[in-house]
């Protein structure tokens, strides 16, 4: 169920000319203001830079935002930065939605009008997704510092040795009575015709 007290802030990034060279970011920002539950829409030259992040944090305080949408670059690179940013303003890190208007739009669309329309659609979808975000807590699960390697052939032995050299306990399991796999059954091996053992 969508909450009715949603207050979404949308931050549209120019990314210099990476996005603004092909997308009319001013039009995207203006469009974002018309979307349901959006109480604020801001355009920045570089949202990931310190001034852009400070503006996000300031807006969270001033407008009592409880969801943030950042329309910028790839979440693979920048999502951790923006999660940390909103967390610094007291908002749960999982109340962020990214709209990738660089890789998914400006870099792959060659017509400025179409790129702007596509960027508006991407932002619209991100705002719609933001409505369904809920605070989450990160759970810590204990992990046993050990590895199980199945198969005592040459690859299994090497994997077990590499893991052990990294300082971890290793359990090597082999169904045959001895390790070595096919290599142990060979007499001589190429290129030096050495004994396989």
C-alpha positions in Angstrom: 0.0 0.0 0.0 1.4 3.4 -1.0 1.7 5.9 1.9 -0.2 9.2 1.4 2.4 11.2 3.4 5.1 10.8 0.7 7.4 13.8 0.1 9.7 13.0 -2.8 12.6 15.2 -3.9 13.9 14.8 -7.4 17.5 15.9 -8.2 18.4 16.1 -11.9 22.0 16.2 -12.8 23.6 17.8 -15.9 26.8 15.8 -15.4 28.5 18.6 -17.3 27.7 17.9 -20.9 27.5 14.1 -20.4 23.7 14.4 -19.8 22.9 18.1 -20.6 24.6 17.9 -24.0 21.8 15.7 -25.2 19.0 16.0 -22.7 17.2 19.2 -21.8 17.7 18.8 -18.1 15.7 22.0 -17.3 12.7 20.5 -19.0 13.2 17.2 -17.1 13.4 19.1 -13.8 10.2 21.0 -14.6 8.4 17.8 -15.6 9.5 16.1 -12.4 7.7 18.8 -10.3 4.4 17.8 -11.9 4.6 14.2 -10.8 2.5 13.0 -7.8 4.1 13.3 -4.4 7.1 15.3 -5.7 7.4 18.4 -3.5 10.8 19.5 -4.8 12.8 19.2 -8.0 16.3 20.6 -8.4 18.8 20.6 -11.2 22.5 20.5 -10.5 25.6 20.7 -12.7 27.3 17.8 -10.8 25.0 16.2 -8.2 27.6 13.7 -7.1 30.1 16.6 -6.2 30.1 18.0 -2.6 27.9 21.0 -3.4 25.3 18.7 -5.1 25.2 16.4 -2.1 25.0 19.2 0.3 22.0 20.5 -1.6 20.3 17.1 -1.3 20.9 17.0 2.5 19.7 20.6 2.9 16.6 19.9 0.9 15.8 16.8 3.0 15.9 19.0 6.1 14.0 22.0 4.7 11.3 20.2 2.8 11.0 17.2 5.1 11.7 14.8 2.2 11.1 11.1 3.0 12.1 9.8 -0.5 14.9 10.9 -2.9 15.2 10.3 -6.6 18.5 11.2 -8.3 18.4 11.4 -12.1 22.0 11.1 -13.1 24.6 8.4 -14.0 24.9 4.7 -13.4 23.7 3.4 -10.0 26.6 0.9 -10.2 29.0 3.7 -9.7 27.1 6.4 -7.8 24.3 4.8 -5.8 26.6 4.1 -2.8 27.6 7.8 -2.8 24.0 9.0 -2.7 22.9 6.4 -0.2 25.6 7.7 2.2 24.6 11.3 1.4 20.9 10.8 2.4 21.9 8.7 5.4 24.0 11.7 6.5 20.8 13.8 6.5 19.0 11.2 8.7 17.1 9.4 6.0 17.3 5.6 5.7 19.7 4.7 2.9 17.1 2.6 1.2 14.8 5.5 0.5 16.7 6.4 -2.6 15.8 5.6 -6.2 18.2 6.2 -9.0 17.2 7.2 -12.6 20.0 6.5 -15.0 19.6 9.2 -17.6 23.2 9.1 -18.8 23.9 5.5 -19.9 20.3 4.7 -20.6 19.4 7.9 -22.3 21.9 10.7 -23.2 24.7 8.4 -24.3 22.5 6.2 -26.5 20.0 8.6 -28.0 21.0 10.8 -30.9 18.0 13.1 -31.0 17.8 15.8 -28.3 13.9 15.9 -28.3 13.7 12.1 -28.1 16.4 12.0 -25.4 14.6 14.6 -23.3 11.3 12.7 -23.7 13.0 9.4 -22.7 14.7 11.1 -19.7 11.3 12.3 -18.5 9.9 8.8 -18.8 12.9 7.4 -16.8 12.3 10.0 -14.1 8.6 9.3 -14.0 9.3 5.5 -13.5 11.8 6.3 -10.8 9.3 8.5 -8.9 6.7 5.8 -9.2 9.1 3.2 -7.8 10.1 5.5 -5.0 6.6 5.4 -3.7 7.1 1.8 -2.8 10.4 2.2 -1.0 10.4 1.4 2.7 13.2 1.8 5.3 15.3 -1.3 5.7 17.9 -2.4 8.2 21.1 -4.2 7.2 21.3 -7.6 8.8 24.6 -8.9 9.9 25.0 -12.7 9.5 27.9 -14.5 11.0 30.0 -16.4 8.4 32.3 -19.3 9.1 35.8 -18.5 7.9 36.3 -21.7 6.0 35.8 -23.1 2.5 34.8 -26.4 1.1 36.5 -27.6 -2.1 34.8 -30.5 -3.9 37.1 -32.6 -6.0 40.7 -33.5 -5.3 42.0 -33.2 -8.9 44.6 -30.8 -10.0 42.2 -27.8 -10.0 40.7 -28.7 -6.6 44.1 -29.1 -5.0 45.3 -25.8 -6.5 42.0 -24.0 -5.3 42.5 -25.5 -1.8 46.1 -24.4 -1.7 45.2 -20.8 -2.8 42.5 -20.5 -0.3 44.7 -21.9 2.5 47.5 -19.5 1.5 45.0 -16.6 1.9 44.7 -17.7 5.6 41.4 -19.6 5.5 40.6 -23.1 6.7 39.9 -25.5 3.8 38.0 -28.8 3.6 39.0 -30.8 0.5 36.5 -33.6 -0.4 37.4 -36.3 -2.9 35.2 -39.4 -3.5 38.2 -41.6 -4.7 40.6 -43.1 -2.1 43.4 -40.7 -3.2 43.8 -37.2 -4.6 45.3 -36.1 -7.9 42.5 -37.0 -10.2 43.4 -38.0 -13.8 46.8 -36.6 -13.4 47.7 -39.2 -10.7 47.0 -42.0 -13.3 49.3 -40.6 -15.9 52.9 -41.8 -16.3 54.5 -38.8 -18.1 53.2 -35.3 -18.9 53.9 -32.8 -21.7 56.0 -30.7 -22.4 59.0 -31.9 -20.4 57.9 -35.6 -20.3 58.2 -35.5 -16.5 56.6 -37.9 -14.1 53.1 -36.8 -13.3 53.4 -37.5 -9.6 
